[in-house]
Structures are given as C-alpha cells and as structure tokens.
Amino acid sequence: MRGYVDLFLEYLVAERRLSRHTVSAYATDLRLLMESLQSMGRGSWADVSSEDLEAYLAEKATGTAPKTRARRLASLRSFFRFLEERSLLVPNPAMSLVSPKLPNKLPKILSASQVETLLKAPANGTPLGLRDKAILELLYATGMRVAELTALTFHQLNLKAGFLVIRGKGDKERLVPMGQWAVEALEAYLQRGRPVLVSGRDSGRVFVNYRGRPLSRQGVWKIIRSYARRAGIVTAVSPHVLRHSFATHLLQNGADLRSLQMMLGHADISTTQIYTHVARERLKRIYEQHHPRA
C-alpha cells in the first residue's frame, strides 16, 4: 500500500508542483488512512470499499474543523483518482464520497483608512523600518501571498516598469503591477536598508531579517501584527487580511473580476467571487448606518 502512496506523492511534487506544506498534509492524511485500513484488516488498495473510506472519515471527524475534513476528503479523492487514471485501481472507491458543507465565512478586511494608518506605522529612518514599510506597501499593492513575498528574488522585480513577476501555487507565474508608493518604498529599502542588513552575506532574497538571512513567513506575520498594534487596529491583521483588503478595495473601485483573478493567481474565478460578497456586505452596512430610513 505504501508504494502507491509514495508514487502519488512524487507525482504531486514533480508534475503538479504543489508546495511542501500541501504535500506534507496529503502525506499525513494518507498515512492515517493506511493505519485505519490496516486496523480493519485491509491488506491492499484493491480490498478497500467506499464504506471503509466513509468509516475512516467518520472516525476522524470528531473534534475536527470543517476545513480539515474537507482537505482530508480532497486528499483521498485525489489519490484514488490518480490510481484510477493510471489503471492501478478500478473501480474508484472514493467516487461516491460526499463533501462536508463548509460555513460560508466572508474574509476579514481592513477599511481604506485602517490600511493608510498601518502603512504609515513603520519608521523610515532605520534599515528595519525601511524593510517593513516596503513589505506592507508591497503586500497591499499587489495582493501577493506571504509565501510569495518571502520567496521573492531580484529577477522578479521590474521597478522601472512598476511590476512584479510573482511565482505562485504550482510554480505558476503571473504579472502584477505595483503602485508608485510601493515602488518608492521598495527602492528606499533596496538602496538604504537592505545593504546594511545583509552586510556582505547575501542570500539572493529581496527580504531579509536583521541577520541578513531570508525572512520567514512567521517573521512577516510578527512584523504585521506589531505595526497593527502600533497603529491602534484592534482587528487581527495578517498578510492574508492585506490580500483580502487589496482585492475588496479594487472591486469597490471598479476593477473587474477577471483582472482580479489574474492578479491574485486564482485558478478558478469562483474563488475570486467571494470578494463581490464582501463588497456587497460592506455597502449594506454603510446604507444601514447612514440612510435616514434604513
């Protein structure tokens, strides 16, 4: 059974080019599945029925978040589809499995004034302040993911033309414009901040920590939380909140969904459509707060 799982994980890395985090999650899900099936006395994948898979999912559902349950099911479906497409297992026992209903949660965003306050929080006079200003400006200007930011290298930058080549999920590249504020903040950091931080030890990454090493995702989270507190923002602020704010503010100011999908790097436009709901909810709140007959 392990051999087929290893084959599948190699496929995720080599062909689908999924992130290490995603592949690790799939590997964990399939390891738990194998342990459960072996406790049922199943010795090969050909012995596995849809009822066995349902029993496994029900066993693991207790105390588990809906998103985790949905990902676990996606792991199973993807694995068994892989076996079926290569004629390694027919029929596919995962075909009849039903997805758990996820709650329709709208993403959290900051208002334009909150974003403005946050972007003004870093002190421009220090190397770290210049770096942090560039990080905040870039995240809000492009809507890039935190992993995309920390992996950013110099050949992805075109400051003169004002755009980035972002390498996203599945190693897919997309072209995203930057505003003048982000370009100026990035230029200031690269000219006066980064050289001091790297001090001759250059990693090739655009954003580095105070030791000159590549900045981690956790480091970016800490930076943003720190400036949010300093700016007096009580809402929990993360890199993804800035991504959501970028998308929602663009829509509110007339951007079309297809352009937004391209800038965010969404494979499916249905993922992008959530921001239309956010914009609609905000308009509804504004109406209720300010219309005399609301």
C-alpha positions in Angstrom: 0.0 0.0 0.0 2.9 2.3 0.8 4.3 2.0 -2.7 1.3 3.6 -4.3 1.3 6.4 -1.8 4.9 7.2 -2.5 4.2 7.2 -6.2 1.3 9.6 -5.7 3.4 12.0 -3.5 6.2 12.0 -6.2 3.5 13.0 -8.7 2.3 15.9 -6.5 5.9 17.2 -6.3 7.2 16.5 -9.9 4.0 17.1 -12.0 1.5 19.1 -10.0 4.4 21.0 -8.3 2.4 21.5 -5.1 4.0 23.3 -2.1 5.9 21.3 0.5 3.2 22.2 3.0 0.4 20.8 0.8 2.3 17.6 0.0 3.1 17.1 3.7 -0.6 17.5 4.6 -1.6 14.9 1.9 1.1 12.5 3.2 -0.3 12.8 6.7 -3.8 12.2 5.6 -2.9 9.1 3.6 -0.7 7.7 6.4 -3.7 8.0 8.8 -5.9 6.3 6.2 -3.5 3.4 5.8 -3.3 2.9 9.6 -7.1 2.9 9.8 -7.5 0.5 6.8 -4.9 -1.9 8.3 -6.8 -1.9 11.6 -9.8 -3.0 9.5 -7.8 -5.9 8.0 -7.4 -4.4 4.6 -4.1 -5.6 3.0 -4.2 -3.8 -0.3 -5.9 -0.9 -2.0 -8.0 -3.4 -4.1 -9.6 -4.5 -0.8 -10.8 -1.0 0.1 -14.5 -0.1 -0.3 -16.4 3.2 -0.2 -17.8 2.1 3.1 -14.3 1.7 4.5 -13.5 5.2 3.5 -16.7 6.6 5.0 -15.9 4.8 8.2 -12.4 6.3 8.3 -13.7 9.8 7.6 -16.4 9.5 10.3 -13.8 8.2 12.8 -11.5 11.2 12.1 -14.3 13.8 12.0 -14.8 14.1 15.8 -13.4 17.5 17.0 -12.0 18.3 13.6 -12.6 21.6 11.8 -14.8 21.5 8.6 -11.8 22.8 6.6 -9.6 19.9 7.8 -12.3 17.4 7.0 -12.7 18.9 3.5 -9.0 18.7 2.9 -8.8 15.1 4.1 -11.6 14.2 1.7 -9.8 16.0 -1.1 -6.6 14.1 -0.4 -8.5 10.8 -0.7 -10.2 11.7 -3.9 -7.1 13.0 -5.5 -5.1 9.8 -4.5 -7.8 7.4 -5.8 -8.3 9.4 -9.0 -4.5 9.2 -9.6 -4.7 5.4 -9.2 -7.7 5.1 -11.4 -6.3 7.3 -14.2 -3.2 5.0 -14.3 -5.3 1.9 -14.2 -3.7 0.9 -10.9 -7.1 0.6 -9.2 -10.6 0.1 -10.8 -13.2 0.9 -9.6 -12.5 4.1 -7.7 -14.0 3.6 -4.1 -13.8 7.4 -3.4 -16.3 8.3 -6.2 -19.4 8.3 -4.0 -17.9 10.2 -1.1 -19.9 13.4 -0.2 -18.1 16.7 0.7 -18.8 18.2 4.1 -20.7 21.6 3.9 -18.3 24.4 4.8 -19.6 27.5 6.6 -19.8 30.5 4.2 -17.4 32.8 6.0 -16.5 36.1 4.4 -12.9 37.1 4.6 -11.8 39.8 7.1 -10.7 43.1 5.6 -9.4 46.5 6.7 -11.0 49.7 5.7 -9.0 52.1 3.4 -8.4 54.4 6.4 -7.1 51.5 8.5 -4.7 50.4 5.7 -3.5 54.0 5.4 -2.8 54.1 9.2 -1.0 50.8 9.0 1.2 51.8 6.1 2.3 54.9 7.9 3.4 53.0 11.1 7.0 52.0 10.2 9.8 54.5 10.9 11.6 55.2 7.7 14.9 56.2 9.3 16.1 52.6 10.1 17.0 49.7 7.9 14.3 47.5 9.5 11.8 50.4 9.2 12.6 50.7 5.5 12.2 47.0 5.1 8.9 46.8 7.0 7.5 49.8 5.1 8.3 48.0 1.8 6.7 44.8 3.0 3.5 46.4 4.0 3.3 48.6 0.8 4.0 45.6 -1.4 1.5 43.2 0.2 -1.3 45.8 -0.1 -0.2 47.0 -3.6 -0.1 43.5 -5.1 -2.2 41.2 -3.0 0.6 38.6 -3.1 0.6 35.8 -0.6 3.2 35.8 2.3 5.0 32.8 0.8 5.3 34.6 -2.5 6.7 37.6 -0.7 9.4 35.7 1.3 10.5 33.8 -1.9 10.8 37.0 -3.9 14.1 37.3 -5.8 15.6 40.3 -7.7 15.0 38.9 -11.2 11.2 39.0 -10.4 11.4 42.8 -9.9 11.0 45.5 -12.6 10.9 48.7 -10.6 11.3 50.9 -13.7 8.2 49.5 -15.3 6.4 49.1 -12.0 5.5 45.4 -11.9 6.4 42.1 -10.3 6.6 38.6 -11.8 5.1 36.5 -8.9 5.7 32.8 -8.7 2.6 31.3 -7.1 1.0 28.0 -6.3 2.0 25.2 -8.7 5.0 27.3 -9.6 2.8 29.3 -12.0 3.9 32.8 -12.8 1.7 35.9 -13.1 2.5 39.6 -13.8 1.2 42.0 -11.2 1.5 45.8 -11.3 2.8 47.9 -8.4 1.7 51.4 -7.5 4.2 54.3 -7.1 4.0 54.1 -3.3 5.1 50.5 -3.3 7.9 51.2 -5.9 9.3 54.1 -3.9 9.2 52.1 -0.6 10.9 49.2 -2.3 13.6 51.4 -3.8 14.3 53.1 -0.5 14.7 49.7 1.2 16.9 48.3 -1.5 19.2 51.4 -1.6 19.4 52.3 2.1 18.0 49.4 4.2 18.9 46.0 2.7 22.7 46.7 2.2 23.0 47.4 5.9 21.1 44.2 6.9 22.9 41.8 4.6 26.4 43.2 5.4 28.1 41.1 2.8 26.1 37.9 3.4 23.7 37.9 0.5 21.0 35.2 0.2 19.5 36.5 -3.1 16.1 37.0 -1.5 14.7 40.5 -1.5 13.5 40.5 2.1 15.9 39.5 4.8 15.9 39.5 8.6 18.2 41.6 10.9 20.9 38.9 10.4 20.8 39.2 6.6 19.1 35.8 6.2 15.9 35.2 4.2 12.9 36.5 6.1 10.4 33.7 7.2 6.7 33.7 6.9 6.4 33.8 10.6 8.7 36.8 10.7 6.3 38.7 8.3 3.3 37.7 10.5 5.1 39.2 13.6 6.0 42.4 11.7 2.4 43.0 10.6 0.9 42.2 14.0 3.4 44.6 15.7 2.5 47.5 13.4 -1.2 46.8 13.6 -1.0 47.2 17.4 1.1 50.3 17.0 -1.5 51.7 14.6 -4.3 51.0 17.1 -6.0 48.5 14.9 -7.9 46.0 17.1 -8.9 43.7 14.3 -6.5 40.7 14.0 -4.2 41.7 11.0 -2.3 39.1 8.9 -0.7 39.0 5.5 -3.9 37.4 4.2 -6.0 40.2 5.6 -4.0 42.6 3.5 -4.5 40.3 0.5 -8.3 40.3 1.1 -8.2 44.1 1.6 -6.4 44.6 -1.7 -8.9 42.5 -3.6 -12.0 44.1 -2.0 -10.8 47.7 -2.4 -10.0 47.1 -6.1 -13.5 45.7 -6.6 -15.1 48.6 -4.8 -13.3 51.0 -7.0 -14.4 49.4 -10.3 -11.9 46.5 -11.0 -13.4 43.6 -12.9 -13.4 40.0 -11.6 -11.3 38.5 -14.4 -8.4 41.1 -13.8 -8.6 40.5 -10.1 -8.5 36.7 -10.6 -5.3 37.1 -12.7 -3.6 39.4 -10.1 -4.5 37.1 -7.2 -3.4 34.0 -9.0 -6.7 32.1 -8.6 -7.0 29.0 -10.8 -10.8 29.3 -10.7 -12.8 32.6 -10.8 -15.3 31.1 -8.3 -12.6 31.6 -5.7 -12.4 35.3 -6.6 -16.2 35.8 -6.5 -16.1 35.8 -2.6 -14.9 39.4 -2.8 -18.1 40.5 -4.5 -20.0 39.3 -1.4 -17.6 41.2 0.8 -18.1 44.4 -1.1 -21.9 43.9 -1.1 -22.0 43.3 2.7 -20.0 46.5 3.2 -22.3 48.6 1.1 -25.3 47.2 3.0 -23.7 48.2 6.3 -22.9 51.7 5.1 -26.5 52.1 3.9 -27.9 50.9 7.3 -25.6 53.2 9.2 -26.2 56.4 7.1 -29.6 56.3 5.3 -32.3 58.0 7.4 -34.9 55.4 6.5 -32.7 52.3 6.8 
